[in-house]
Amino acid sequence: MGGIAIWITGLPGSGKSTVADALKKARPEFIILRMDKLRKVVTPEPTYSDSEREIVYRTLVYLAKILAELGHDVVIDATGNLKRWRELARRLIPLYIEVYLRCPMELCIKRERLRLETHEAPKDIYKKGAEGWPVPGIVVPYEEPLNPEVIIDTDKTSIEDTIAKIEREIARLIS
């Protein structure tokens, strides 16, 4: 049996990195694959074009697949704005959990504006989206998951309750 892959998806600013970090604290064996870090290696001068996103997200899914096949547990910290990338991961990784962080756009914008420098995510993403940059949920679509294993309303759910819900899903998956 391989490792588990958990894709934490949601709009920029919905809390993906916060949840990934909390899950890593609860389960130190998990490896976090962060889209923002991967992008800096794969596309050091990103254009965020459709073709570039396709390559970067497929690379992310492949990395998660290989790590899971080697028995590692993986957290994918990535917006994954198109369903096809998350569905690809679901097809390729047998022990897969999708966690959707649902968050009102206004709160995402506020959180992104207040984001600490410790995050790898680009700054002022929603401001750039207002200027026409391809920001998920603003200029390019964010396709909400149809059947995620876990849905968290991050404006109403504590980080402790969020991790507890994910832990219950992990237990269900491996039982």
C-alpha positions as CSV (number, residue, x, y, z in Angstrom):
1,M,0.0,0.0,0.0
2,G,1.3,3.4,-0.9
3,G,1.2,6.7,0.9
4,I,-1.7,9.1,1.2
5,A,-2.0,12.3,-0.9
6,I,-4.2,15.1,0.4
7,W,-4.8,18.0,-1.9
8,I,-5.8,21.2,-0.1
9,T,-7.6,23.4,-2.6
10,G,-9.3,26.7,-2.4
11,L,-9.0,30.3,-3.5
12,P,-5.8,32.2,-2.9
13,G,-6.0,33.4,0.7
14,S,-8.4,30.7,1.8
15,G,-5.9,29.2,4.3
16,K,-4.3,26.3,2.3
17,S,-0.7,26.9,3.7
18,T,-2.1,27.4,7.2
19,V,-3.9,24.1,7.1
20,A,-0.9,22.3,5.4
21,D,1.4,23.6,8.2
22,A,-1.0,22.5,10.9
23,L,-1.4,19.1,9.4
24,K,2.4,18.7,9.1
25,K,2.6,19.7,12.8
26,A,0.1,17.0,13.7
27,R,1.7,14.4,11.3
28,P,5.4,15.2,10.9
29,E,5.8,12.3,8.4
30,F,3.8,14.3,5.7
31,I,5.7,16.0,3.0
32,I,4.3,19.3,1.8
33,L,4.4,20.0,-1.9
34,R,3.8,23.8,-2.2
35,M,2.8,25.1,-5.6
36,D,4.4,28.5,-4.9
37,K,7.8,26.8,-4.2
38,L,7.5,24.4,-7.2
39,R,6.6,27.3,-9.5
40,K,9.8,29.2,-8.5
41,V,11.9,26.2,-9.7
42,V,9.9,25.2,-12.8
43,T,9.0,28.7,-14.0
44,P,11.3,31.2,-12.3
45,E,9.7,34.0,-14.4
46,P,6.1,32.9,-14.4
47,T,3.7,34.1,-17.0
48,Y,0.7,32.2,-15.5
49,S,-0.4,31.3,-19.0
50,D,-2.8,28.4,-19.5
51,S,-0.1,26.2,-21.0
52,E,2.4,27.0,-18.2
53,R,-0.2,26.2,-15.6
54,E,-0.9,22.9,-17.3
55,I,2.7,21.9,-17.1
56,V,3.3,23.1,-13.6
57,Y,0.1,21.4,-12.2
58,R,0.8,18.1,-14.1
59,T,4.3,18.2,-12.6
60,L,2.9,18.7,-9.1
61,V,0.5,15.7,-9.6
62,Y,3.4,13.6,-10.9
63,L,5.6,14.4,-7.9
64,A,2.7,13.6,-5.5
65,K,2.1,10.3,-7.3
66,I,5.8,9.2,-7.2
67,L,6.1,10.1,-3.5
68,A,2.9,8.3,-2.6
69,E,4.1,5.2,-4.6
70,L,7.3,5.3,-2.5
71,G,5.1,5.1,0.6
72,H,5.3,8.8,1.6
73,D,2.3,10.8,2.8
74,V,1.9,14.0,0.9
75,V,0.0,17.3,1.3
76,I,-0.5,19.2,-1.9
77,D,-0.8,22.9,-1.0
78,A,-2.1,24.4,-4.3
79,T,-5.1,26.3,-5.6
80,G,-5.6,23.8,-8.3
81,N,-8.2,26.1,-9.9
82,L,-9.2,23.6,-12.6
83,K,-11.0,20.3,-11.7
84,R,-9.0,18.3,-14.3
85,W,-5.8,18.6,-12.3
86,R,-7.4,17.4,-9.1
87,E,-9.2,14.6,-11.0
88,L,-5.9,13.6,-12.5
89,A,-4.4,13.2,-9.0
90,R,-7.5,11.2,-8.0
91,R,-7.0,8.9,-10.9
92,L,-3.3,8.4,-10.4
93,I,-3.1,8.2,-6.6
94,P,-5.1,5.4,-4.9
95,L,-5.1,6.9,-1.4
96,Y,-6.3,10.4,-2.3
97,I,-8.2,12.9,-0.3
98,E,-9.5,16.3,-1.6
99,V,-9.9,19.0,1.0
100,Y,-11.8,22.1,-0.2
101,L,-11.3,25.2,1.8
102,R,-14.4,27.3,1.1
103,C,-14.0,30.9,2.0
104,P,-15.8,34.1,1.0
105,M,-13.8,36.1,-1.6
106,E,-13.8,39.2,0.6
107,L,-12.1,37.3,3.4
108,C,-9.6,35.8,1.0
109,I,-8.7,39.2,-0.3
110,K,-8.3,40.5,3.3
111,R,-6.1,37.6,4.3
112,E,-3.9,37.9,1.2
113,R,-3.4,41.6,1.9
114,L,-2.3,40.8,5.5
115,R,-0.2,37.7,4.5
116,L,3.1,37.4,6.2
117,E,6.4,37.5,4.3
118,T,7.1,34.0,5.4
119,H,4.6,32.7,2.8
120,E,6.1,31.8,-0.6
121,A,3.0,33.0,-2.4
122,P,3.3,36.1,-4.6
123,K,2.2,39.4,-3.0
124,D,-0.8,41.5,-4.0
125,I,-2.3,38.7,-6.0
126,Y,-5.9,40.2,-5.9
127,K,-4.6,43.6,-6.7
128,K,-2.9,42.2,-9.7
129,G,-6.1,40.3,-10.6
130,A,-8.0,43.6,-10.6
131,E,-5.4,44.8,-13.1
132,G,-6.1,41.8,-15.4
133,W,-3.5,39.2,-14.2
134,P,-4.8,35.6,-14.5
135,V,-5.9,35.2,-10.8
136,P,-8.2,32.3,-10.0
137,G,-11.6,33.4,-9.0
138,I,-11.0,36.9,-10.5
139,V,-9.8,36.6,-14.1
140,V,-9.5,32.8,-14.6
141,P,-12.0,30.4,-13.2
142,Y,-11.8,28.6,-9.9
143,E,-13.8,25.4,-10.4
144,E,-15.1,24.3,-7.1
145,P,-14.7,20.6,-6.3
146,L,-17.9,18.6,-7.0
147,N,-17.3,15.8,-4.5
148,P,-14.4,16.6,-2.1
149,E,-13.9,14.2,0.8
150,V,-13.7,17.2,3.2
151,I,-15.3,20.7,2.9
152,I,-14.1,23.3,5.4
153,D,-15.7,26.8,5.7
154,T,-12.6,28.6,6.8
155,D,-14.5,31.6,8.0
156,K,-16.4,29.5,10.5
157,T,-14.1,26.5,11.4
158,S,-11.1,26.6,13.7
159,I,-7.8,25.2,12.6
160,E,-8.2,22.5,15.3
161,D,-11.6,21.4,14.0
162,T,-10.2,21.5,10.5
163,I,-7.4,19.1,11.3
164,A,-9.8,16.9,13.3
165,K,-12.0,16.6,10.1
166,I,-9.0,15.8,8.0
167,E,-7.8,13.2,10.5
168,R,-11.3,11.5,10.5
169,E,-11.1,11.2,6.7
170,I,-7.5,9.8,6.9
171,A,-8.8,7.2,9.4
172,R,-11.7,6.3,7.1
173,L,-9.5,6.0,4.1
174,I,-7.0,3.7,5.6
175,S,-9.4,1.5,7.6
